[in-house]
Amino acid sequence: MLRYIYADQLTNFPTLADTMFRDRADQFASRLGWDVNVDARGYERDEYDDLNPLYVIWETPEGRHGGSMRFLPTTGPVMVNDHFSHLTSGAITSPLIWECTRFCMARGQGPNVAAALMLGGGEIMNGFGVRHFVGVFDARMVRIYSRVGSSPEVLGTQGEGRDAISVGLWEFDPDDQHKVAARAGIDPALSRMWFERAFGGDYPAKLAASA
């Protein structure tokens, strides 16, 4: 199932938090060889995890992390502005644009989990009135985005081939959301129920608090 959890709520979900940060270390440091920080607990965390981001997490039937993404409004510090503004002709700052980072998949999870995470992103867009997501992605993600039917508009790229790093912009499209739901094998009504259960009718207040 999909969970929507702010960083200051992670203590209520210790197994999800522990396995998410360990899976991030496994993916970004061990498998991809990125220059990221892994602490003594085996967690991959950075300064943006300290800004109370919203995480969308796929929880496995065993209660563990299956995949996740991290969201922050661009009205505050975000990775794309702090480190990749040279690819976007300047900073991107708008309450209607949120940054999506740290797309992570646990080992052994299938493409349905990637699609479920994209579906969760669509719920955030729809529920919070977000017009676009912006994010940095590497070449391997191009095929994944295409497979689940959620390809971005590319704003800028550096490098070539497998070493290419791009900044992309996603927008909400109800038709695409239904296609992603089908690829995830999740009824859109169930997806909406998970979102409603996390936030109830409190999305504007949550959005104002995180902006």
C-alpha positions as CSV (number, residue, x, y, z in Angstrom):
1,M,0.0,0.0,0.0
2,L,1.0,3.7,-0.4
3,R,1.9,5.7,2.7
4,Y,2.2,9.5,2.8
5,I,4.5,10.4,5.7
6,Y,6.2,13.7,6.6
7,A,9.7,13.4,8.0
8,D,8.6,14.4,11.5
9,Q,6.2,11.5,11.5
10,L,8.7,8.8,10.6
11,T,9.2,7.9,14.3
12,N,5.7,6.5,14.2
13,F,6.8,4.1,11.4
14,P,10.3,2.8,12.6
15,T,10.4,-0.2,10.3
16,L,9.5,1.8,7.2
17,A,12.0,4.5,8.1
18,D,14.8,2.1,8.8
19,T,14.3,0.1,5.7
20,M,13.8,3.2,3.5
21,F,17.1,4.8,4.5
22,R,19.0,1.5,4.2
23,D,17.5,0.8,0.8
24,R,18.5,4.3,-0.3
25,A,22.1,3.5,0.8
26,D,21.9,0.2,-1.1
27,Q,20.6,1.8,-4.3
28,F,22.5,5.1,-4.5
29,A,25.8,4.3,-2.8
30,S,26.3,0.5,-3.4
31,R,24.5,-0.1,-6.8
32,L,24.8,3.3,-8.5
33,G,28.1,4.5,-6.9
34,W,26.8,8.0,-6.2
35,D,28.8,10.3,-4.0
36,V,26.3,10.3,-1.1
37,N,26.6,10.2,2.7
38,V,25.9,6.9,4.4
39,D,26.0,7.1,8.2
40,A,27.1,4.6,10.9
41,R,23.6,3.0,10.9
42,G,23.8,2.3,7.1
43,Y,21.4,5.2,6.3
44,E,21.6,7.4,3.2
45,R,20.4,10.8,4.3
46,D,21.1,14.4,3.2
47,E,20.3,17.9,4.3
48,Y,16.9,17.9,2.5
49,D,15.7,15.0,4.8
50,D,16.1,17.6,7.6
51,L,13.6,20.0,6.0
52,N,10.5,17.9,6.9
53,P,9.8,16.6,3.4
54,L,6.8,14.5,2.5
55,Y,7.7,10.9,1.6
56,V,5.5,8.7,-0.6
57,I,6.4,5.1,0.5
58,W,5.3,1.8,-0.9
59,E,4.8,-0.5,2.1
60,T,5.2,-4.2,1.4
61,P,2.9,-6.8,3.0
62,E,5.7,-7.4,5.5
63,G,5.6,-3.8,6.6
64,R,8.9,-2.9,4.9
65,H,10.0,-0.3,2.4
66,G,9.4,-1.3,-1.2
67,G,10.0,2.0,-2.9
68,S,9.8,5.7,-2.1
69,M,10.1,9.3,-3.3
70,R,10.7,12.6,-1.5
71,F,8.8,15.9,-2.1
72,L,9.6,19.5,-1.1
73,P,8.0,22.7,-2.3
74,T,10.3,24.8,-4.4
75,T,9.5,27.9,-2.2
76,G,12.3,26.6,0.1
77,P,15.7,25.0,-0.4
78,V,15.6,22.2,-3.0
79,M,18.3,20.2,-4.7
80,V,17.5,21.4,-8.2
81,N,18.0,25.0,-7.3
82,D,21.0,24.5,-5.0
83,H,23.0,22.2,-7.3
84,F,21.5,22.1,-10.8
85,S,20.2,25.6,-11.6
86,H,22.7,25.7,-14.5
87,L,20.5,23.2,-16.3
88,T,17.3,25.2,-15.8
89,S,18.5,28.8,-16.7
90,G,18.0,29.9,-13.1
91,A,16.1,28.9,-10.0
92,I,12.6,27.4,-10.1
93,T,10.5,28.8,-7.3
94,S,6.7,28.5,-7.1
95,P,4.1,27.2,-4.6
96,L,2.6,25.3,-7.5
97,I,5.9,23.4,-8.3
98,W,7.3,20.8,-5.9
99,E,10.6,19.0,-6.2
100,C,10.6,15.2,-6.3
101,T,13.9,13.4,-5.4
102,R,15.4,10.2,-4.1
103,F,13.3,7.8,-6.3
104,C,14.3,4.6,-4.7
105,M,13.3,0.9,-5.3
106,A,14.1,-1.8,-2.9
107,R,15.8,-4.9,-4.3
108,G,13.4,-7.4,-5.8
109,Q,10.5,-5.0,-6.4
110,G,8.8,-5.0,-9.8
111,P,7.7,-2.3,-12.2
112,N,4.3,-2.2,-10.5
113,V,5.9,-0.5,-7.5
114,A,7.5,2.2,-9.6
115,A,4.1,2.8,-11.2
116,A,2.5,2.9,-7.7
117,L,4.9,5.6,-6.6
118,M,4.1,7.6,-9.7
119,L,0.4,7.2,-8.9
120,G,1.1,8.5,-5.4
121,G,2.8,11.6,-7.0
122,G,-0.4,12.2,-9.0
123,E,-2.5,12.0,-5.9
124,I,-0.3,14.7,-4.3
125,M,-0.6,16.9,-7.4
126,N,-4.4,16.5,-7.4
127,G,-4.9,16.8,-3.7
128,F,-2.6,19.7,-3.0
129,G,-3.2,21.7,-6.2
130,V,0.4,21.2,-7.4
131,R,0.8,21.9,-11.1
132,H,4.2,20.4,-11.7
133,F,7.0,18.3,-10.2
134,V,10.6,19.1,-11.0
135,G,13.4,16.6,-10.4
136,V,16.9,15.5,-11.3
137,F,17.2,12.1,-12.9
138,D,19.9,9.9,-14.5
139,A,19.8,8.0,-17.8
140,R,18.6,4.8,-16.3
141,M,15.4,6.4,-15.2
142,V,14.3,7.3,-18.7
143,R,13.2,3.8,-19.5
144,I,11.5,3.4,-16.1
145,Y,9.5,6.7,-16.6
146,S,8.5,5.6,-20.1
147,R,7.5,2.1,-19.0
148,V,5.1,3.4,-16.4
149,G,3.7,6.2,-18.6
150,S,5.1,9.2,-16.7
151,S,7.8,10.7,-18.8
152,P,8.8,14.3,-18.0
153,E,9.6,17.4,-20.2
154,V,13.4,17.6,-20.1
155,L,14.5,21.1,-19.2
156,G,18.3,20.5,-19.4
157,T,20.9,17.8,-19.6
158,Q,24.6,17.4,-18.8
159,G,26.7,14.5,-19.9
160,E,26.0,11.8,-22.5
161,G,24.8,8.2,-22.6
162,R,24.7,6.4,-19.3
163,D,26.4,9.4,-17.6
164,A,23.7,11.9,-18.5
165,I,22.0,13.8,-15.8
166,S,18.8,15.7,-16.6
167,V,16.3,18.0,-14.9
168,G,12.7,17.2,-15.8
169,L,9.3,18.7,-15.3
170,W,6.1,16.6,-14.8
171,E,2.5,17.8,-15.0
172,F,-0.7,16.3,-13.8
173,D,-2.8,14.6,-16.5
174,P,-5.9,12.6,-15.4
175,D,-5.7,10.3,-18.4
176,D,-2.1,9.5,-17.6
177,Q,-3.0,8.9,-14.0
178,H,-5.4,6.2,-15.0
179,K,-2.8,4.6,-17.3
180,V,-0.3,4.6,-14.4
181,A,-2.9,3.1,-12.1
182,A,-3.5,0.3,-14.6
183,R,0.3,-0.4,-14.8
184,A,0.5,-0.5,-11.0
185,G,-2.5,-2.8,-10.7
186,I,-4.2,-0.4,-8.3
187,D,-7.8,0.7,-8.6
188,P,-7.8,4.5,-8.7
189,A,-10.5,4.5,-5.9
190,L,-8.2,2.6,-3.7
191,S,-5.3,4.9,-4.4
192,R,-7.5,7.9,-3.5
193,M,-8.6,6.2,-0.3
194,W,-5.0,5.8,0.8
195,F,-4.4,9.5,0.2
196,E,-7.6,10.5,2.0
197,R,-6.7,8.3,4.9
198,A,-3.3,10.1,5.2
199,F,-4.6,13.6,5.0
200,G,-8.4,13.7,5.4
201,G,-9.5,17.1,4.4
202,D,-6.4,18.8,5.7
203,Y,-4.4,19.2,2.5
204,P,-4.3,23.0,2.4
205,A,-3.2,23.3,6.0
206,K,-0.5,20.7,5.4
207,L,0.6,22.5,2.3
208,A,0.9,25.8,4.1
209,A,2.8,24.3,6.9
210,S,5.4,22.7,4.6
211,A,5.8,25.7,2.2
